[in-house]
Each structure stands twice: as structure tokens, then as C-alpha cells.
């Protein structure tokens, strides 16, 4: 059962924009985390002046005032589409993860963490570049080999430095070691790469690492604890659940607590970006994870959660970005405005 699918938020196609936006933020960010309103030109004029940070006590994570949702909000407002703009604002004003692509990872992580630091916040980053990523599905790819991945991690850590960062490490990578889709001959290397990445990231002064551990819909969670241990969970700060998926917060807490009890009571974080209406149960089961209709934004990102084992609700998947070319969607990771508006409206 491939209940973990839908991770397709990989930002590889947005590398240049991400780097340029981060660089612009370093020049324009003020103590509140906002920027000016000049943006990057074109129809997606930046909305930095309109986007501010969430209260630090509830959500210490950085809101990117130059993110895709903020730019689209500004563009819609400029076109007089006020109703649509207000729906997209619900996404733009929340901290969402930055998915680090393999092109210039040091520049990206430095840009995001420096901008977050200037705003007095913590950058939320996702590393999704493990070799044989996504088992040939919509988000297939990843580093060419182990050495390329190690070089990627080296660059990421250099870019973060001593600044505050929270890292969600390799969505699905552990799960795919036990569900039969990662080639057997690649298992030992993957364990080595994951444990090595955890160790290197944890060598940084202010970096928190959550190793991904699948979701509440996966077939046999009893198979995951030992692979998590081999992948470095003991050295990590905890694990993540429900990344890019739709399982309810209640079900995700129950799933996470079962895993936690088997891996030293480690805490965990939950991706609540699109779980407001829970999982989709109609249609073809194989496609329920990919751009399902009728979904909604979930709980806003916060460290004030319903359980002491839950460190945070996070928006790891970037709401409004497609899971893949299914149900009329664009390629994985590309902005889909109609879907974004639908998520926001359904979350009311």
C-alpha cells in the first residue's frame, strides 16, 4: 500500500526563483520579517509589505513574504480579484516549508536561514533528494548516487551554519525501505546516507531534525521502528508524520504515539497543511493521495499542540502546489491556483 504518496512538493523547478527570492529578502527584510513591495517583476509581483510574521510564541517558524502564495495574492489583488486574493492570503500568511533542490543548495539554505534570522524566526526546510526518490512515481529523481547525496548534505549544512533551522529529512525514504519499492541492493546505502545526514545536521548548533516516518494510512506501522533506528532516529530530535498527506490530526497523533513508544519516546511533528477534511475515500484507491477533491487546509502551524509528544503542527507540503499530473493538475510541485483556492475555501 503506497499510502505515503503525494510528496510531490519537490522544488527543483523553482531553484532560481527560490534563490533570487532569498537573496532579495536579505536586502529588504526588516525586523518584522517583511520586505518591500517591488518583488521580482512580472505578473507575480511580490507581496512582502503585506505579509508579516505570526506571533513567535505560537509559531516560531519563518513566513516567507516572497513565497509563491504571497506573489499570487498580490497579482490577484492587482487584477481586482479580491475574493480569490483573500483565499490565497490564508496560505501566504502562514509559515510553509522550503524544499531545498539540488541546484545551489548552500546558496538556498543560506538565503532562507539568513532571512529567517533577520526576522527573528526559524527556517523550516525539507530535504528530499535521496537516491531512487519516490520509486519512479510523480516525484521520481533524487541524487545520482551516494556520493552526490553526501555532497548535497555537505552544502546544505554549510548554508545553514549556526542559524536556527528545523529540517524534515527525506519524506518517504524510510517507509520505502519496508514497503517493497526501494531496490533491495540500495537498502544498506540508504540507511548509511540517512544516518549520516542526521549526524551531520545535528552537528550544527541550532538545527532540529525530524526523520520522516510515513503516515497513519500505511499498512503495517510495526515494521517501521527498526528501520527508523537504523536510519538514525536516536540521534535525531524526532520524526515527522503525514507529510504531503491528508490523514486527520487525531489519527496522525495516534499513529505518531504508537511509533514513539517503540523508538525511545521520541517526539514528532505533523504535516497539517491539507488535512482539514481528512483523507479522500472516493474513486480509485491508488489515486486518493494525488490531488484529491474536497480537501481543506488543516490546523495552522504552531508549537501549541494537543499532545506533549507533538512538537508542532507544520505546513510541510506547500498548499496549492500540485501532487502530480492527475485529476487535471500540473506537474508535481507546480502552483495550481484553483486547487489552492479550493483548499482555503474548504477550510473556512
C-alpha positions as CSV (number, residue, x, y, z in Angstrom):
1,X,0.0,0.0,0.0
2,X,1.5,3.3,-1.1
3,X,-0.3,5.5,1.3
4,X,2.6,7.8,1.6
5,X,2.4,9.1,-2.0
6,X,1.7,12.7,-2.8
7,X,5.1,14.1,-1.6
8,X,5.4,15.9,-5.0
9,X,6.2,19.3,-3.4
10,X,9.8,19.0,-4.6
11,X,11.0,22.4,-5.5
12,X,13.6,21.5,-8.2
13,X,11.9,23.5,-10.9
14,X,11.9,26.6,-8.7
15,X,15.5,26.8,-7.8
16,X,16.4,30.1,-9.5
17,X,13.2,31.7,-8.1
18,X,13.9,30.4,-4.6
19,X,17.5,31.6,-4.6
20,X,16.6,35.0,-6.0
21,X,13.8,35.5,-3.6
22,X,16.0,34.6,-0.7
23,X,18.7,37.0,-1.9
24,X,16.1,39.7,-2.2
25,X,14.9,39.1,1.3
26,X,18.4,39.6,2.7
27,X,18.4,43.1,1.2
28,X,14.8,44.0,2.1
29,X,13.9,42.2,5.3
30,X,13.2,44.2,8.3
31,X,12.8,43.2,11.9
32,X,9.2,42.1,11.4
33,X,10.3,39.8,8.6
34,X,8.5,41.8,5.8
35,X,10.1,43.1,2.7
36,X,9.4,45.9,0.2
37,X,6.7,45.6,-2.5
38,X,8.9,45.6,-5.6
39,X,9.1,41.8,-5.9
40,X,10.6,40.2,-8.9
41,X,8.6,41.9,-11.6
42,X,6.0,40.4,-14.0
43,X,2.5,39.4,-13.1
44,X,3.6,37.8,-9.8
45,X,4.5,41.0,-8.1
46,X,5.9,40.3,-4.6
47,X,3.7,41.0,-1.6
48,X,6.4,41.4,1.1
49,X,4.9,44.5,2.5
50,X,1.6,42.8,3.1
51,X,2.9,39.6,4.8
52,X,4.1,39.7,8.4
53,X,5.3,37.0,10.8
54,X,3.0,35.0,13.0
55,X,3.3,35.6,16.8
56,X,6.5,33.9,17.8
57,X,5.1,32.3,20.9
58,X,2.6,30.3,18.9
59,X,4.5,29.8,15.7
60,X,8.3,30.4,15.7
61,X,8.7,29.5,12.1
62,X,9.5,32.0,9.4
63,X,6.9,33.2,7.0
64,X,8.4,33.9,3.6
65,X,7.0,37.2,2.4
66,X,8.2,36.5,-1.1
67,X,6.7,33.0,-1.4
68,X,4.6,31.8,-4.3
69,X,1.3,32.3,-2.4
70,X,2.3,35.8,-1.5
71,X,3.2,36.7,-5.0
72,X,-0.1,35.2,-6.4
73,X,-2.1,37.1,-3.7
74,X,-0.5,40.3,-4.9
75,X,-1.2,39.5,-8.5
76,X,-4.8,38.7,-7.9
77,X,-5.3,41.9,-5.9
78,X,-3.7,43.8,-8.7
79,X,-6.2,42.2,-11.1
80,X,-9.1,43.2,-8.9
81,X,-9.8,39.6,-7.9
82,X,-10.2,40.4,-4.2
83,X,-12.2,37.3,-3.2
84,X,-9.6,34.9,-4.6
85,X,-6.8,37.0,-3.2
86,X,-8.2,36.7,0.3
87,X,-8.4,33.0,0.0
88,X,-4.8,32.7,-1.1
89,X,-3.9,35.1,1.8
90,X,-4.8,32.2,4.2
91,X,-1.8,30.3,2.7
92,X,0.5,33.2,2.2
93,X,0.4,34.4,5.8
94,X,1.4,31.0,7.3
95,X,5.0,29.6,7.5
96,X,5.4,26.8,5.0
97,X,8.4,24.7,4.4
98,X,11.1,25.5,1.8
99,X,12.0,22.4,-0.2
100,X,15.7,22.5,-1.0
101,X,16.6,21.5,-4.5
102,X,20.0,20.0,-5.5
103,X,21.0,23.1,-7.5
104,X,22.9,25.5,-5.3
105,X,21.7,24.0,-2.0
106,X,24.2,26.0,0.0
107,X,23.0,29.3,-1.5
108,X,19.4,28.3,-0.9
109,X,19.8,27.3,2.7
110,X,22.0,30.3,3.5
111,X,19.4,32.6,1.9
112,X,16.4,31.2,3.7
113,X,18.1,30.9,7.1
114,X,19.6,34.4,7.0
115,X,16.2,35.9,6.0
116,X,14.6,33.9,8.9
117,X,17.3,35.0,11.3
118,X,16.7,38.7,10.4
119,X,13.0,38.2,11.2
120,X,13.9,36.5,14.5
121,X,12.4,33.2,13.3
122,X,13.4,29.7,12.5
123,X,13.6,28.5,8.9
124,X,11.6,25.3,8.1
125,X,13.4,23.2,5.5
126,X,12.7,19.9,3.7
127,X,15.5,17.8,2.3
128,X,14.1,15.5,-0.4
129,X,17.0,14.3,-2.6
130,X,17.7,10.7,-1.6
131,X,18.8,8.4,-4.5
132,X,15.9,6.5,-6.0
133,X,13.4,9.0,-4.6
134,X,9.7,8.2,-4.9
135,X,10.2,4.9,-6.6
136,X,9.6,6.2,-10.1
137,X,6.3,8.0,-9.2
138,X,5.4,11.6,-9.9
139,X,8.4,13.0,-7.8
140,X,11.0,10.5,-9.0
141,X,14.6,11.6,-9.1
142,X,17.0,12.4,-6.3
143,X,20.8,12.4,-6.2
144,X,22.5,10.4,-8.8
145,X,24.4,8.3,-6.2
146,X,25.5,8.2,-2.6
147,X,28.5,10.5,-3.1
148,X,26.3,13.1,-4.8
149,X,23.9,12.9,-1.8
150,X,26.7,13.3,0.7
151,X,27.9,16.4,-1.2
152,X,24.3,17.7,-1.2
153,X,24.1,17.3,2.6
154,X,27.6,19.0,3.0
155,X,26.4,22.0,1.0
156,X,23.1,22.2,3.0
157,X,24.9,22.2,6.3
158,X,27.4,24.9,5.2
159,X,24.5,27.1,4.2
160,X,22.6,26.7,7.5
161,X,25.7,27.3,9.7
162,X,24.8,28.4,13.2
163,X,21.4,29.9,12.3
164,X,18.2,28.3,13.5
165,X,16.6,25.7,11.2
166,X,14.1,22.9,11.5
167,X,14.7,20.2,9.0
168,X,12.3,17.5,7.8
169,X,14.5,14.8,6.4
170,X,13.6,12.8,3.4
171,X,9.9,12.2,3.2
172,X,9.1,8.5,2.4
173,X,12.7,7.4,2.5
174,X,12.4,5.1,5.5
175,X,8.9,3.9,4.5
176,X,10.0,2.9,1.1
177,X,12.7,0.7,2.6
178,X,9.9,-1.5,4.0
179,X,7.1,-1.3,1.5
180,X,9.0,-3.1,-1.2
181,X,9.5,-0.3,-3.7
182,X,13.2,0.7,-3.0
183,X,15.5,-1.8,-4.6
184,X,17.0,-4.3,-2.1
185,X,20.5,-3.6,-3.3
186,X,20.0,0.1,-2.3
187,X,18.9,-0.5,1.3
188,X,22.3,-0.5,3.1
189,X,23.4,2.6,1.3
190,X,20.1,4.4,2.1
191,X,20.5,3.6,5.8
192,X,24.0,4.9,5.7
193,X,23.0,8.1,3.9
194,X,20.1,8.8,6.2
195,X,22.1,8.2,9.4
196,X,25.0,10.2,8.1
197,X,22.7,13.1,7.2
198,X,21.1,13.1,10.7
199,X,24.6,13.1,12.3
200,X,25.9,15.9,10.1
201,X,22.8,18.1,10.5
202,X,22.8,17.5,14.3
203,X,26.5,18.7,14.4
204,X,25.1,22.2,13.7
205,X,24.5,24.4,16.7
206,X,20.8,25.3,16.2
207,X,19.4,22.7,13.8
208,X,16.5,20.5,14.8
209,X,16.0,17.3,12.7
210,X,12.9,15.2,12.2
211,X,13.3,12.0,10.2
212,X,10.2,11.2,8.2
213,X,8.2,8.2,9.3
214,X,5.2,7.9,6.9
215,X,1.6,8.4,7.8
216,X,-1.5,6.9,9.6
217,X,-2.7,5.1,6.5
218,X,0.4,3.0,6.0
219,X,-0.2,-0.8,6.0
220,X,1.9,-2.1,9.0
221,X,3.5,0.6,11.2
222,X,5.0,-2.2,13.3
223,X,7.6,-2.6,10.5
224,X,8.9,0.9,10.8
225,X,10.6,1.3,14.2
226,X,13.7,-0.9,13.4
227,X,14.3,0.9,10.0
228,X,13.9,4.2,11.8
229,X,16.6,3.2,14.3
230,X,18.9,2.1,11.5
231,X,18.3,5.4,9.8
232,X,19.4,7.4,12.8
233,X,16.3,8.3,14.8
234,X,18.2,8.0,18.1
235,X,20.4,11.0,17.2
236,X,17.5,12.9,15.5
237,X,15.2,15.2,17.5
238,X,12.2,13.2,16.5
239,X,10.2,12.2,13.4
240,X,7.6,13.6,11.1
241,X,4.3,12.1,10.0
242,X,1.6,12.8,7.4
243,X,4.0,14.7,5.0
244,X,2.0,15.7,1.9
245,X,-0.9,13.6,3.0
246,X,-4.4,14.1,4.3
247,X,-4.8,12.0,7.4
248,X,-6.5,13.8,10.3
249,X,-4.6,15.3,13.1
250,X,-6.3,13.0,15.5
251,X,-5.3,9.9,13.5
252,X,-1.8,11.3,13.0
253,X,-1.3,11.8,16.7
254,X,-2.4,8.2,17.4
255,X,-0.1,6.9,14.8
256,X,2.9,9.0,16.0
257,X,2.4,8.0,19.6
258,X,2.4,4.3,18.6
259,X,5.7,4.8,16.8
260,X,7.1,7.0,19.6
261,X,6.6,4.3,22.2
262,X,8.8,2.0,20.1
263,X,11.7,4.5,19.4
264,X,12.5,5.8,22.8
265,X,9.5,8.1,23.2
266,X,10.8,10.5,20.6
267,X,8.5,13.5,19.9
268,X,7.1,14.2,16.4
269,X,5.7,16.8,14.1
270,X,2.6,16.5,11.9
271,X,2.0,18.0,8.5
272,X,-1.4,19.6,8.8
273,X,-1.2,21.6,5.6
274,X,-4.1,19.8,3.8
275,X,-5.7,17.5,6.4
276,X,-8.7,19.7,7.4
277,X,-11.2,17.3,5.9
278,X,-9.2,14.1,6.4
279,X,-8.4,11.7,3.6
280,X,-10.4,11.3,0.4
281,X,-12.2,8.0,0.3
282,X,-13.8,8.0,-3.1
283,X,-12.6,6.9,-6.5
284,X,-9.6,4.7,-7.2
285,X,-7.6,3.9,-4.1
286,X,-4.3,4.1,-6.0
287,X,-5.0,7.8,-6.8
288,X,-6.6,9.0,-3.5
289,X,-3.3,10.7,-2.4
290,X,-2.9,12.6,-5.7
291,X,-4.8,16.0,-5.8
292,X,-7.9,14.5,-4.2
293,X,-11.0,16.8,-4.4
294,X,-12.7,18.4,-1.5
295,X,-9.7,18.7,0.8
296,X,-9.1,21.6,3.2
297,X,-6.3,23.4,4.9
298,X,-5.7,22.0,8.4
299,X,-4.5,23.5,11.7
300,X,-2.3,26.5,11.3
301,X,1.4,25.9,12.0
302,X,2.1,26.1,15.7
303,X,4.1,24.6,18.6
304,X,1.0,24.8,20.8
305,X,-0.4,21.3,20.1
306,X,-2.8,18.9,21.6
307,X,-0.3,16.5,23.0
308,X,3.1,16.8,24.8
309,X,4.7,14.4,22.3
310,X,3.7,16.5,19.4
311,X,6.4,19.2,19.0
312,X,4.5,21.1,16.2
313,X,1.8,21.2,13.6
314,X,3.7,22.2,10.4
315,X,2.8,23.0,6.8
316,X,5.4,20.8,5.2
317,X,3.7,20.3,1.9
318,X,3.2,23.7,0.4
319,X,-0.6,24.2,0.0
320,X,-1.6,25.0,-3.6
321,X,1.2,23.0,-5.2
322,X,0.2,20.0,-7.2
323,X,0.9,16.4,-6.2
324,X,1.4,15.5,-9.9
325,X,-0.3,15.3,-13.3
326,X,-3.5,13.7,-12.1
327,X,-7.1,15.0,-11.9
328,X,-6.1,17.8,-14.2
329,X,-3.2,19.1,-12.2
330,X,0.1,20.4,-13.4
331,X,3.5,18.7,-12.7
332,X,4.4,17.9,-9.2
333,X,5.4,20.9,-7.2
334,X,3.9,23.5,-9.6
335,X,1.3,26.0,-8.3
336,X,-2.3,25.2,-9.1
337,X,-4.4,28.2,-8.2
338,X,-7.9,26.6,-8.4
339,X,-6.8,23.8,-6.1
340,X,-5.2,26.4,-3.7
341,X,-8.4,28.4,-3.6
342,X,-10.4,25.2,-3.0
343,X,-8.3,24.2,0.0
344,X,-8.7,27.7,1.5
345,X,-12.4,27.9,1.0
346,X,-13.0,24.4,2.4
347,X,-11.0,25.3,5.5
348,X,-13.5,28.0,6.5
